């Protein structure tokens, strides 16, 4: 059993689940301080994340999940 491949599988599955479940949090974390804002909202409110970015992050999550499952299955098989 190759420990590095198993760890890559676990990391891929974990990262994929986070990307699929919380795409808005990932986009906000990656764009913190870079997105333009108008400053007219109340403290704690933010502009919504576009559907396009959410779907892209979820797609990357599904791809990461698939690779993670592949790596884990190749070690365990």
N, C-alpha and C positions, 0 to 999 in steps of 0.2 A: 504494500500500500504506500503510495507516494503522498507524503504529508502536505507538500506544497500544492499539489493539484487539488487535494481535498480542501485545503484552506481557500484556494482560488474559487472553488465551487461554493463554499459557504459564503464567501464575500460577495460573489456574484448574485447569489440568491437573496442575501440580505439587502444589498444595494438595490436590486431589482424590485423587491417588495416596497422599499422606502420610496423609490421613484414612482411606482404605480399608485401607491396609497396617498402620498403627500406631494403631488407635483407642484402645487402652489408654493409650499414652503421651500422647496428646492429652488424654484425660480427666484423667489424673494431673497434667499440666502446668496445666490450667485450674482444677483444684480444689486446688492445692497450698496447704496451710495452712488450708483451709476445711472439709475433711471431718472429721467427728468420728472419733476413734480411741480405743481403750481403753487404749493404752500397755502392754499385756501381752505384746506380741510382741517378738521379738529385733530388734536393730538391723538395718535393711535389709529387713525384711519389711513388707509392707503388705497391707491387706485387698484382696481381689480386686475388680475393677471389675464391676459388674452387667452382665448380658447386655443389658439394656434400653439402658443408656447406650452400650455398644459398638455396638449395632445403629443407634442414632440417629446416632452420629458417622459410621459407615459410610454411612448414607443421605445425610447431608450431603456426604460425600465423593463419592458417586456423582452427586449434583446438581451439585456444583462441577466435577467432571470433565466432565459433559455440557455445562455452560455454557462451560467452557474450550474444549472441542472445537468447539462452535458458533462461538465468537468466532474461533478459529484458522481454521476452515473458511471463514468469511465473508470473512476477509482474503485467504486464499490462493486462493479461487475467483474 
